[in-house]
Amino acid sequence: MAASIEAHNQKPAATWSSGGGAYDEVSHQISSALEHCVVRLDPKADEKVLDLATGTGWTSRLEARRGAKVTGADIAEDLLADARARAAAENLAIEYKIGDAEKLPFGDGEFDAISSTFGVMFVSRPEAAAAEIARVCRSGGRLAMTTWLPDSSVFKMFQVMRPYMAPPPNPAPPSPFAWGRQDRIRELFGSNFDVRFETGVTNYYDRSGQDAWNKFVTGYGPTKALAASPWAAWAATSFAASCAAATNGFR
């Protein structure tokens, strides 16, 4: 099945891709959450696993080290290029390919297990993505996701940045933080999966709020785009202050 990106996702693809290899440092800082997701997914040797919205591949590499046959899919080609290089450096046989979560280039029931760590929650059309995830997961297969809670420190950080960001398209895309609500996850996946929940805290470690801003503005596509705006200096000050205030870590 040919891989393509839906027309309305072309601009988000370019935004996320702009982070390049520096995106891996953002994954590094929240790696405890990614590792916990993989533990819950429990990929077995030789199982076929899809890591959806894989970014630079941090989660996919954790799965491949367990012996799974992993495919990583994302709409951001520059992130995938870095993921391929990192996997090759570890001699991990991971296949990375362009894959829009709303129209996945895979066959029905192709995977034993699927993961997505702070990734698929950013899709423009959640119902389409949920249907595609269910379609490509075999009957009796497993799905594990990590998402930010709607009252989390990360949500508050995004709220700080919102006044400095360009106006959203019309109609505006749904909030990714809706994926942190249990009722919303049941709506999306309850008819195809036995849905269970866990809440926890992952700590983002850095020397200061300013250092956190520097990492996000270098490797995190949406924040990098914000930094190019006329309000970048004010956004940086507000972002750094909000990070410094989140002393209990990101939830």
C-alpha positions, -999 to +999 in steps of 0.1 A: +000+000+000+014+034-010+023+059+017+011+094+014+002+124+037-033+138+036-035+172+021-046+189+053-016+174+071+011+187+048+017+218+068+019+200+102+043+175+086+066+203+076+063+219+111+072+187+130+099+178+105+117+211+112+130+197+145+152+172+128+176+152+149+174+177+178+139+163+185+155+133+201+167+154+230+131+162+238+124+125+239+154+120+260+142+144+287+108+125+290+122+090+283+108+075+315+073+079+301+083+063+268+100+034+286+069+029+308+047+027+277+069+000+262+069-020+295+031-019+294+030-029+257+054-058+265+065-064+229+077-100+224+105-113+203+095-116+166+061-098+172+053-072+145+050-038+163+041-004+149+053+027+166+030+054+153+042+090+152+076+077+160+095+110+157+132+103+159+124+067+170+132+066+207+102+043+215+108+022+184+144+015+195+132+004+229+109-021+213+135-034+188+159-040+217+134-065+230+136-084+197+103-072+181+101-066+144+094-029+145+080-004+120+081+033+128+057+056+110+055+094+110+045+123+087+078+141+094+105+129+069+134+147+086+126+131+119+124+097+102+158+103+085+173+108+120+155+077+133+170+056+105+205+068+113+201+062+151+188+027+145+216+019+120+242+030+146+228+004+170+224-023+143+186-023+149+166-036+119+137-011+122+118-001+091+108+036+090+083+050+065+061+079+059+027+071+074-002+094+081-022+081+111-054+091+094-047+068+064-020+043+072-001+025+045-005-010+061-027-040+056-056-050+078-044-068+110-008-064+100+006-057+135+005-076+168+010-045+188+009-007+183+024+021+204+023+059+203+040+081+228+028+117+228+024+114+191-010+103+176-027+127+200-017+156+177-038+143+147-063+165+130-090+139+128-089+116+158-118+094+147-100+086+115-068+078+133-085+056+158-102+036+131-070+031+113-052+020+144-079-006+150-078-017+113-040-024+112-039-041+146-048-078+145-077-092+164-066-097+200-036-074+195-024-047+219-023-009+219-003+013+243-003+051+243+011+078+265-007+112+264-006+144+284-034+150+309-057+180+303-046+195+336-009+187+333+021+210+335+025+205+297-010+218+291-002+248+312+030+254+292+010+253+259-015+278+274+014+301+281+026+299+245-008+302+229-011+340+229+021+342+209+012+316+183-003+322+149-041+319+147-053+283+142-069+273+109-106+275+105-120+251+117-095+247+145-081+212+150-091+194+182-070+198+213-044+170+217-051+172+254-085+156+248-065+124+245-058+126+282-095+122+291-106+087+298-141+093+284-126+105+251-103+074+248-133+052+254-152+070+226-123+064+202-112+029+211-137+013+234-154-007+206-122-023+195-100-026+226-104-035+262-095+000+275-075+004+307-058+035+322-028+044+343-017+078+354+017+089+364+044+116+364+074+119+342+100+144+352+117+168+327+152+175+339+172+205+328+194+231+343+169+260+340+137+271+322+158+289+297+177+257+288+144+239+284+133+266+260+165+262+240+159+225+236+123+230+226+130+258+202+157+237+185+140+203+183+102+207+189+086+218+156+057+239+169+079+257+194+105+263+167+079+278+145+068+301+174+104+312+178+104+326+143+074+349+151+077+386+160+067+377+196+095+352+202+113+371+229+081+374+250+073+338+244+107+326+255+105+346+288+070+332+295+080+296+285+111+296+307+091+310+336+064+283+332+090+256+331+107+269+362+074+269+380+066+233+371+089+219+399+068+187+403+076+176+367+054+172+337+023+151+340 
